[in-house]
């Protein structure tokens, strides 16, 4: 007998696994045909993009971002209801709303060495062990195998364990097929494996971060208003066209989503966008001022 699992149940189950292990795998998150269509859309960009410079990015690896303007199929990854629900469950204790941190396509070519094991949260100089800053999602465009550079994961190296020395245990290669999605906490130790085959391993990283952080990919340059205006409101908000209370990321004191409408360029008046606790303090102060006048 097949037991039906609701979206909320699936979110809770995967979020629990992610909190416990530092990673989780969602098999068959999207049809393989949808991933193949995305891969086809990105083929020319992969061909034209130069190899990286520096040992971290990889000199036998190609990377490029701004996937939402390169393929309409990227939206299905970025706005995947289950994935976004899991991410919001993980990050909501520390933010008012999440934001898209990056969309990046990666091609690891034959002969590429293993990447330095790292934690993605280290891009920010914040406290370690108490806060989760981001969740990254790896979507394979081609099969990931231990031989072609599948992501290497060190389970249970997240959270407070991120303060420990590098574990002596061997990492787990994330072997998976197109259509699956691998979620990693920003505090989990991981890195791309070595590609010892004669084929290219391609994948896409979609990253989400706390809404008050400076994102890895500058969203307003990646998706200026003329582009973001073509996005559904929820997607435009996710890529940066919304405020994070209190008043962070505003435009002339208002939500930057105003740039996606019929804003004429006329002067704007600033509008409070406060958290409920802050609004209560401000209202109480205003009440006291009025009572004393």
KESE-607636 format. One record per residue: x, y, z of N, C-alpha, C in turn; residue number from 1; residue in one letter. Coordinates in steps of 0.02 Angstrom, whole numbers. Each point is the difference from the previous one (the first is absolute). Example, Ala and Ser with C-alpha at 12.3 -4.5 7.8 and 13.67 -1.06 7.14 Angstrom:
[pt [660,-284,390],[-45,59,0],[45,60,0],1,"a"] [pt [-18,53,-36],[42,59,3],[-39,55,37],2,"s"] 
END
This chain:
[pt [43,-60,0],[-43,60,0],[44,62,0],1,"x"] [pt [-15,48,-44],[37,63,-4],[-29,50,49],2,"x"] [pt [42,28,42],[-22,50,48],[14,69,-29],3,"x"] [pt [-50,42,-4],[7,67,-26],[32,45,53],4,"x"] [pt [51,37,-19],[34,46,45],[-14,71,-23],5,"x"] [pt [-26,41,44],[-15,69,-18],[64,39,-6],6,"x"] [pt [-5,59,-31],[58,43,-8],[28,19,68],7,"x"] [pt [-42,18,46],[24,20,67],[35,-57,35],8,"x"] [pt [-24,-61,-9],[32,-58,31],[69,-13,-32],9,"x"] [pt [3,7,-66],[64,-10,-35],[50,53,21],10,"x"] [pt [-23,62,6],[45,54,23],[27,-16,69],11,"x"] [pt [-44,-19,46],[22,-15,68],[49,-57,2],12,"x"] [pt [-13,-53,-39],[44,-59,1],[69,17,-26],13,"x"] [pt [3,35,-56],[66,17,-29],[36,52,43],14,"x"] [pt [-36,47,29],[31,51,42],[31,-33,62],15,"x"] [pt [-34,-49,28],[27,-36,58],[65,-37,-19],16,"x"] [pt [-1,-32,-58],[61,-35,-23],[56,49,-12],17,"x"] [pt [-16,58,-29],[51,50,-14],[30,27,65],18,"x"] [pt [-42,12,50],[25,23,65],[43,-53,34],19,"x"] [pt [-17,-63,-10],[35,-55,35],[66,-17,-34],20,"x"] [pt [-2,-7,-67],[59,-23,-37],[42,55,-30],21,"x"] [pt [-30,59,-8],[35,55,-34],[-12,-1,-75],22,"x"] [pt [-33,-51,-25],[-18,-5,-71],[-61,-45,-6],23,"x"] [pt [-33,4,-56],[-53,-48,-17],[-8,-3,-75],24,"x"] [pt [-23,-57,-24],[-9,-12,-71],[-74,-7,-14],25,"x"] [pt [-24,38,-49],[-69,-5,-23],[1,-33,-68],26,"x"] [pt [-15,-65,-4],[1,-34,-65],[-61,20,-42],27,"x"] [pt [10,2,-65],[-56,14,-46],[-36,65,19],28,"x"] [pt [38,51,17],[-30,65,16],[-31,32,-61],29,"x"] [pt [30,-12,-58],[-26,25,-64],[8,-55,-52],30,"x"] [pt [-42,1,-52],[8,-50,-54],[68,9,-34],31,"x"] [pt [31,-56,-18],[64,3,-34],[-4,40,-64],32,"x"] [pt [-58,-1,-33],[-8,37,-63],[6,76,12],33,"x"] [pt [-25,24,57],[5,71,15],[73,20,11],34,"x"] [pt [38,-43,32],[71,14,10],[38,-3,-66],35,"x"] [pt [-18,-47,-43],[32,-4,-66],[-13,62,-41],36,"x"] [pt [-61,28,6],[-16,61,-36],[41,59,26],37,"x"] [pt [10,3,66],[43,52,28],[72,-8,-24],38,"x"] [pt [25,-60,1],[68,-14,-22],[9,21,-73],39,"x"] [pt [-50,-14,-41],[4,19,-71],[3,76,-8],40,"x"] [pt [-40,36,41],[0,73,-3],[68,28,20],41,"x"] [pt [35,-34,44],[64,26,26],[60,-24,-40],42,"x"] [pt [-11,-42,-50],[55,-31,-36],[46,52,-32],43,"x"] [pt [-29,51,-31],[41,50,-33],[40,41,51],44,"x"] [pt [-31,15,57],[36,37,52],[57,-41,28],45,"x"] [pt [-11,-65,10],[55,-43,22],[57,0,-51],46,"x"] [pt [-18,-1,-64],[51,-3,-52],[41,65,-3],47,"x"] [pt [-34,58,11],[33,64,-9],[35,26,63],48,"x"] [pt [-19,-26,58],[29,25,62],[71,-24,9],49,"x"] [pt [47,44,18],[69,-21,12],[6,-41,64],50,"x"] [pt [54,-35,7],[14,-34,62],[15,51,55],51,"x"] [pt [-10,-21,62],[12,45,56],[73,14,11],52,"x"] [pt [13,48,44],[68,16,21],[4,-6,75],53,"x"] [pt [51,-32,25],[7,-10,72],[-15,-72,18],54,"x"] [pt [30,-23,54],[-5,-70,18],[-68,-17,32],55,"x"] [pt [-35,50,26],[-65,-15,30],[-54,-8,-53],56,"x"] [pt [-6,50,-43],[-49,-6,-54],[18,-58,-47],57,"x"] [pt [64,-10,-10],[22,-57,-41],[19,20,-70],58,"x"] [pt [61,-14,-19],[25,20,-66],[-18,-51,-54],59,"x"] [pt [-34,-54,20],[-28,-48,-48],[-76,-4,9],60,"x"] [pt [-28,54,27],[-71,4,14],[-29,64,-29],61,"x"] [pt [-60,-4,-28],[-35,59,-26],[-59,16,45],62,"x"] [pt [-12,65,10],[-55,23,42],[-31,63,-30],63,"x"] [pt [-66,5,5],[-33,63,-18],[-67,3,38],64,"x"] [pt [-24,61,9],[-61,11,38],[-56,28,-42],65,"x"] [pt [-46,36,33],[-57,33,-33],[-43,-49,-39],66,"x"] [pt [-13,-58,28],[-34,-53,-38],[-72,18,-17],67,"x"] [pt [-30,44,39],[-70,17,-13],[-10,39,-65],68,"x"] [pt [54,30,-26],[-6,33,-65],[29,-43,-56],69,"x"] [pt [30,-56,17],[29,-44,-50],[-49,-56,-21],70,"x"] [pt [-46,-17,45],[-48,-53,-16],[-62,7,42],71,"x"] [pt [-58,-3,-32],[-63,1,38],[-7,-61,45],72,"x"] [pt [35,-54,-17],[-4,-61,39],[32,8,70],73,"x"] [pt [41,52,8],[32,10,66],[-51,18,54],74,"x"] [pt [-56,29,-20],[-50,19,50],[-27,-60,38],75,"x"] [pt [-5,-57,-33],[-27,-59,33],[46,-23,57],76,"x"] [pt [65,13,-7],[47,-17,53],[-4,51,56],77,"x"] [pt [2,64,-18],[2,54,49],[-63,2,43],78,"x"] [pt [-58,-12,-31],[-64,5,35],[-31,-68,16],79,"x"] [pt [39,-51,3],[-25,-67,16],[-33,2,69],80,"x"] [pt [-63,-16,4],[-38,10,63],[28,-40,58],81,"x"] [pt [19,-62,-13],[27,-41,54],[67,27,23],82,"x"] [pt [44,17,-47],[66,25,17],[-5,66,39],83,"x"] [pt [-40,46,-26],[-7,65,34],[-30,-9,70],84,"x"] [pt [-47,-46,6],[-30,-14,65],[51,-26,50],85,"x"] [pt [44,-44,-22],[52,-26,43],[47,56,21],86,"x"] [pt [21,40,-49],[46,55,14],[-30,49,50],87,"x"] [pt [-63,17,-10],[-32,47,46],[-5,-29,70],88,"x"] [pt [-12,-64,5],[-2,-33,66],[67,6,36],89,"x"] [pt [54,-9,-38],[67,3,29],[20,71,19],90,"x"] [pt [-13,48,-44],[27,68,9],[-46,49,36],91,"x"] [pt [-65,-15,4],[-47,48,27],[14,21,73],92,"x"] [pt [32,-42,42],[14,25,68],[45,62,2],93,"x"] [pt [37,13,-54],[48,55,1],[-14,55,-50],94,"x"] [pt [-57,-2,-33],[-14,53,-49],[-74,10,-9],95,"x"] [pt [-18,57,-27],[-69,17,-15],[-22,-34,-65],96,"x"] [pt [47,-6,-48],[-13,-34,-63],[66,-22,-29],97,"x"] [pt [-1,-51,-43],[61,-24,-32],[10,38,-65],98,"x"] [pt [59,-8,-29],[15,30,-65],[40,-50,-41],99,"x"] [pt [-2,9,-65],[41,-40,-45],[72,24,7],100,"x"] [pt [45,-45,18],[70,19,9],[40,-7,-65],101,"x"] [pt [-17,-50,-39],[34,-10,-64],[-37,-52,-42],102,"x"] [pt [8,5,-65],[-12,-56,-45],[64,-6,-41],103,"x"] [pt [30,-58,2],[65,-9,-33],[3,-68,-35],104,"x"] [pt [19,1,-63],[12,-61,-37],[74,-17,4],105,"x"] [pt [15,-64,9],[69,-22,10],[14,-60,-45],106,"x"] [pt [57,2,-34],[22,-57,-40],[71,-18,21],107,"x"] [pt [7,-60,27],[65,-25,22],[28,-45,-54],108,"x"] [pt [55,20,-30],[27,-34,-58],[47,-57,20],109,"x"] [pt [13,-45,-47],[46,-55,15],[67,25,26],110,"x"] [pt [26,-34,50],[63,19,29],[-5,50,56],111,"x"] [pt [-60,25,15],[-8,49,54],[15,-33,67],112,"x"] [pt [41,32,41],[15,-29,66],[-58,12,48],113,"x"] [pt [1,-35,56],[-51,11,51],[7,71,28],114,"x"] [pt [-57,30,13],[-2,68,27],[18,-1,74],115,"x"] [pt [27,55,24],[14,7,72],[-64,-9,40],116,"x"] [pt [-2,-44,49],[-59,-6,42],[-14,67,35],117,"x"] [pt [-62,21,0],[-17,66,26],[-72,2,24],118,"x"] [pt [-17,54,33],[-68,14,22],[-22,65,-33],119,"x"] [pt [-57,-1,-34],[-21,59,-38],[-16,60,45],120,"x"] [pt [-16,-12,63],[-15,55,46],[61,44,13],121,"x"] [pt [60,-26,-17],[61,38,15],[8,60,-45],122,"x"] [pt [-44,10,-49],[2,61,-39],[-19,61,42],123,"x"] [pt [-33,-12,56],[-18,54,47],[39,-9,65],124,"x"] [pt [21,54,31],[39,-3,61],[-46,5,61],125,"x"] [pt [-48,-44,5],[-46,-1,56],[16,-54,50],126,"x"] [pt [-34,-1,57],[11,-52,50],[-12,-69,-29],127,"x"] [pt [40,-49,21],[-6,-69,-24],[-30,-43,54],128,"x"] [pt [-48,-43,-19],[-26,-49,46],[-69,14,26],129,"x"] [pt [-23,63,-6],[-66,18,27],[-52,14,-54],130,"x"] [pt [23,24,-58],[-45,24,-53],[13,-39,-64],131,"x"] [pt [-54,-16,-36],[8,-24,-68],[-12,59,-47],132,"x"] [pt [49,14,-42],[-4,58,-43],[-30,-15,-69],133,"x"] [pt [8,-62,-23],[-24,-15,-67],[-11,-74,-8],134,"x"] [pt [-37,-17,-53],[-8,-69,-23],[14,0,-75],135,"x"] [pt [44,-44,-21],[15,-7,-71],[-31,-64,-26],136,"x"] [pt [-23,3,-62],[-32,-58,-32],[38,-15,-64],137,"x"] [pt [26,-61,-4],[35,-22,-60],[-47,-42,-43],138,"x"] [pt [-9,22,-61],[-41,-36,-49],[46,-28,-54],139,"x"] [pt [7,-66,-7],[43,-27,-53],[-32,9,-69],140,"x"] [pt [40,22,-47],[-22,3,-70],[21,-64,-36],141,"x"] [pt [53,-30,23],[23,-66,-23],[6,-44,62],142,"x"] [pt [2,-66,-9],[7,-43,59],[62,18,41],143,"x"] [pt [-7,2,66],[56,10,45],[24,-69,24],144,"x"] [pt [63,-14,-9],[29,-64,22],[63,14,41],145,"x"] [pt [22,-48,39],[63,10,37],[60,13,-46],146,"x"] [pt [-5,-23,-62],[57,7,-46],[1,67,-36],147,"x"] [pt [-59,32,-10],[0,61,-42],[-6,64,41],148,"x"] [pt [10,-3,65],[2,61,40],[-63,13,40],149,"x"] [pt [-38,-51,15],[-60,10,42],[19,37,64],150,"x"] [pt [-45,43,23],[12,38,61],[16,-47,58],151,"x"] [pt [54,16,36],[20,-39,59],[-27,34,63],152,"x"] [pt [-32,-39,43],[-32,27,60],[28,-34,61],153,"x"] [pt [13,39,52],[18,-26,65],[-61,6,45],154,"x"] [pt [-38,-55,8],[-62,4,40],[14,23,72],155,"x"] [pt [-49,35,28],[0,21,70],[60,44,18],156,"x"] [pt [23,39,-50],[53,49,14],[-29,70,4],157,"x"] [pt [-65,5,9],[-35,64,-3],[-14,28,70],158,"x"] [pt [-29,60,1],[-19,31,63],[60,9,45],159,"x"] [pt [-8,-18,65],[55,7,48],[60,-42,-19],160,"x"] [pt [-10,-53,-39],[56,-43,-20],[46,35,-51],161,"x"] [pt [-24,56,-27],[42,38,-46],[60,31,35],162,"x"] [pt [-1,1,66],[56,26,39],[54,-52,10],163,"x"] [pt [-16,-63,-15],[49,-53,10],[50,-3,-57],164,"x"] [pt [54,-36,12],[50,-11,-53],[-30,-43,-55],165,"x"] [pt [32,0,-59],[-25,-40,-55],[-4,-73,21],166,"x"] [pt [-56,-33,-12],[-9,-68,25],[46,-49,-36],167,"x"] [pt [20,-54,35],[44,-50,-31],[-38,-47,-47],168,"x"] [pt [-67,-2,6],[-39,-46,-40],[2,20,-74],169,"x"] [pt [-6,-50,-42],[-3,12,-72],[-66,32,-18],170,"x"] [pt [-2,45,-50],[-63,32,-19],[-45,-48,-38],171,"x"] [pt [-62,20,-5],[-51,-37,-37],[-10,32,-68],172,"x"] [pt [12,-35,-56],[-14,29,-66],[-75,0,-14],173,"x"] [pt [-26,57,-21],[-72,7,-13],[-15,-26,-70],174,"x"] [pt [-8,-64,-5],[-16,-31,-65],[-74,9,-14],175,"x"] [pt [-16,31,-56],[-71,13,-16],[-8,13,-74],176,"x"] [pt [-63,-5,-22],[-18,8,-70],[-36,66,-11],177,"x"] [pt [-1,26,-61],[-38,60,-15],[-73,-7,21],178,"x"] [pt [-25,51,33],[-68,-2,29],[2,-1,75],179,"x"] [pt [56,-24,30],[8,1,72],[27,68,22],180,"x"] [pt [-8,14,65],[25,62,28],[35,-16,66],181,"x"] [pt [60,25,8],[39,-9,61],[1,66,38],182,"x"] [pt [-26,0,61],[-1,59,42],[57,-4,51],183,"x"] [pt [37,55,8],[56,4,47],[-8,62,43],184,"x"] [pt [8,-8,66],[4,58,43],[64,38,-15],185,"x"] [pt [-2,65,10],[61,39,-11],[55,-17,48],186,"x"] [pt [-16,-33,55],[51,-18,50],[28,-70,-11],187,"x"] [pt [-23,-36,-52],[23,-68,-13],[64,0,-41],188,"x"] [pt [48,-38,22],[63,-6,-37],[-11,-41,-63],189,"x"] [pt [23,25,-57],[-10,-34,-63],[49,27,-52],190,"x"] [pt [0,-29,-59],[41,24,-55],[-11,-43,-61],191,"x"] [pt [13,27,-58],[-6,-40,-61],[55,-53,-2],192,"x"] [pt [-18,-59,-25],[50,-54,-6],[43,8,-62],193,"x"] [pt [50,-41,-5],[43,0,-60],[-36,-35,-57],194,"x"] [pt [10,26,-60],[-28,-32,-60],[55,-40,-34],195,"x"] [pt [-3,-66,11],[52,-44,-29],[-26,-36,-63],196,"x"] [pt [-57,24,-26],[-28,-29,-61],[20,43,-60],197,"x"] [pt [-25,-20,-59],[13,40,-60],[-63,38,-22],198,"x"] [pt [-47,9,46],[-61,37,-14],[-8,59,48],199,"x"] [pt [-40,48,-19],[-12,60,41],[-58,-13,47],200,"x"] [pt [8,20,63],[-54,-4,49],[-30,70,7],201,"x"] [pt [-66,6,-16],[-33,65,2],[-55,0,54],202,"x"] [pt [-8,57,32],[-52,8,50],[-17,72,11],203,"x"] [pt [-52,12,39],[-23,67,16],[-7,6,76],204,"x"] [pt [26,54,27],[-10,16,71],[-51,57,5],205,"x"] [pt [-52,-11,39],[-47,52,17],[7,11,75],206,"x"] [pt [20,60,19],[13,14,71],[-50,50,27],207,"x"] [pt [-20,-10,63],[-46,45,35],[33,21,65],208,"x"] [pt [-8,63,20],[32,26,59],[-49,41,42],209,"x"] [pt [21,16,60],[-38,46,42],[-10,66,-37],210,"x"] [pt [-59,28,5],[-17,58,-41],[38,63,17],211,"x"] [pt [33,2,57],[37,61,20],[74,-3,-16],212,"x"] [pt [23,-54,-30],[70,-6,-18],[14,30,-69],213,"x"] [pt [63,19,-11],[21,19,-67],[6,-63,-41],214,"x"] [pt [-38,-7,-55],[1,-63,-37],[63,-9,-41],215,"x"] [pt [14,-63,-15],[59,-17,-40],[-4,32,-70],216,"x"] [pt [-58,-5,-32],[-9,29,-66],[-41,64,7],217,"x"] [pt [27,55,-25],[-36,64,6],[-65,-3,-39],218,"x"] [pt [-57,-1,35],[-64,-14,-35],[-22,56,-46],219,"x"] [pt [15,63,19],[-26,56,-40],[41,11,-63],220,"x"] [pt [62,-26,-1],[39,0,-62],[-16,-61,-42],221,"x"] [pt [-10,-57,33],[-19,-61,-36],[-68,7,-32],222,"x"] [pt [-47,31,37],[-69,6,-23],[-25,72,11],223,"x"] [pt [22,47,-42],[-22,69,8],[-76,6,-9],224,"x"] [pt [-28,57,19],[-74,7,-2],[-31,-19,-67],225,"x"] [pt [31,16,-55],[-29,-17,-64],[-8,-76,-9],226,"x"] [pt [45,-38,30],[-5,-73,-2],[-48,-25,54],227,"x"] [pt [9,24,61],[-41,-24,56],[-74,16,-10],228,"x"] [pt [-15,50,-40],[-69,18,-14],[-37,-56,-36],229,"x"] [pt [38,-44,-33],[-31,-56,-36],[-11,-60,45],230,"x"] [pt [25,2,62],[-6,-56,46],[-67,3,37],231,"x"] [pt [-28,-57,18],[-57,1,46],[20,35,65],232,"x"] [pt [-46,31,36],[18,38,61],[39,-41,51],233,"x"] [pt [-18,-64,9],[36,-40,50],[72,-10,-20],234,"x"] [pt [13,-10,-64],[69,-10,-24],[38,66,4],235,"x"] [pt [-31,55,-18],[33,65,5],[19,14,72],236,"x"] [pt [-44,-17,47],[15,9,71],[59,-43,21],237,"x"] [pt [2,-61,-23],[53,-46,19],[69,23,-25],238,"x"] [pt [2,32,-59],[64,23,-26],[20,69,26],239,"x"] [pt [-39,29,45],[23,62,32],[-47,59,-2],240,"x"] [pt [-57,-6,-35],[-45,57,-5],[-53,-3,55],241,"x"] [pt [23,-3,62],[-42,8,59],[45,21,58],242,"x"] [pt [-29,34,47],[37,20,59],[4,-57,50],243,"x"] [pt [53,2,38],[4,-43,59],[-7,46,60],244,"x"] [pt [-53,-11,39],[-10,44,57],[58,-4,50],245,"x"] [pt [24,57,27],[-27,67,-7],[34,40,-56],246,"x"] [pt [-36,12,-53],[19,49,-51],[64,-18,-39],247,"x"] [pt [22,-63,4],[62,-18,-35],[-13,-11,-74],248,"x"] [pt [45,24,-41],[-6,-8,-72],[-53,45,-31],249,"x"] [pt [-13,57,32],[-53,45,-25],[25,42,-58],250,"x"] [pt [-47,29,-35],[13,49,-53],[-38,64,19],251,"x"] [pt [38,53,16],[-30,64,21],[-49,-11,58],252,"x"] [pt [18,-46,45],[-42,-12,58],[-61,-43,-12],253,"x"] [pt [-5,-31,-59],[-57,-43,-15],[25,-67,-26],254,"x"] [pt [-45,-49,-5],[18,-65,-26],[24,7,-72],255,"x"] [pt [56,-31,-19],[25,7,-68],[-47,-28,-53],256,"x"] [pt [-50,-37,21],[-49,-25,-49],[-36,57,-35],257,"x"] [pt [4,60,28],[-32,58,-32],[31,13,-68],258,"x"] [pt [62,-22,-10],[34,10,-64],[-27,-46,-55],259,"x"] [pt [-40,-48,20],[-27,-48,-49],[-69,20,-25],260,"x"] [pt [-25,55,27],[-66,24,-21],[5,61,-45],261,"x"] [pt [-45,47,10],[-3,60,-42],[33,59,33],262,"x"] [pt [52,-12,39],[35,55,34],[25,50,-51],263,"x"] [pt [-22,63,7],[15,51,-49],[66,36,12],264,"x"] [pt [30,-14,57],[61,36,18],[-13,59,45],265,"x"] [pt [-64,12,17],[-17,54,46],[28,-16,69],266,"x"] [pt [15,52,40],[26,-12,67],[-46,-44,41],267,"x"] [pt [29,-42,42],[-37,-46,42],[8,18,73],268,"x"] [pt [-50,-14,39],[4,8,72],[17,-66,33],269,"x"] [pt [44,2,49],[20,-62,35],[-59,-28,40],270,"x"] [pt [-6,-66,1],[-54,-35,35],[31,-51,47],271,"x"] [pt [-20,2,63],[25,-49,48],[-13,-71,-23],272,"x"] [pt [50,-43,7],[-9,-72,-11],[37,-34,58],273,"x"] [pt [-35,-8,56],[31,-22,62],[-25,-70,19],274,"x"] [pt [42,-34,40],[-22,-63,29],[-55,15,52],275,"x"] [pt [-43,-48,14],[-54,12,49],[25,26,67],276,"x"] [pt [57,-28,25],[25,23,64],[23,73,-3],277,"x"] [pt [31,18,-56],[21,70,-9],[-59,46,-8],278,"x"] [pt [-50,-22,-38],[-60,40,-10],[-35,15,66],279,"x"] [pt [-2,-50,44],[-32,9,65],[37,53,41],280,"x"] [pt [66,-1,-1],[39,50,37],[-11,70,-29],281,"x"] [pt [1,5,-66],[-10,65,-32],[-70,27,14],282,"x"] [pt [-50,-44,-4],[-69,21,14],[-8,22,72],283,"x"] [pt [31,-36,46],[-5,19,71],[33,67,12],284,"x"] [pt [57,12,-32],[34,64,7],[-42,57,-28],285,"x"] [pt [-30,-12,-58],[-44,52,-30],[-60,14,45],286,"x"] [pt [-27,-52,29],[-57,8,46],[19,42,60],287,"x"] [pt [59,-14,28],[23,38,58],[12,73,-17],288,"x"] [pt [27,11,-60],[12,69,-22],[-64,39,-7],289,"x"] [pt [-51,-33,-29],[-65,33,-9],[-33,14,67],290,"x"] [pt [7,-48,47],[-32,9,66],[33,56,38],291,"x"] [pt [64,12,-12],[35,52,37],[-9,70,-31],292,"x"] [pt [-26,2,-60],[-7,65,-34],[-67,34,17],293,"x"] 
END
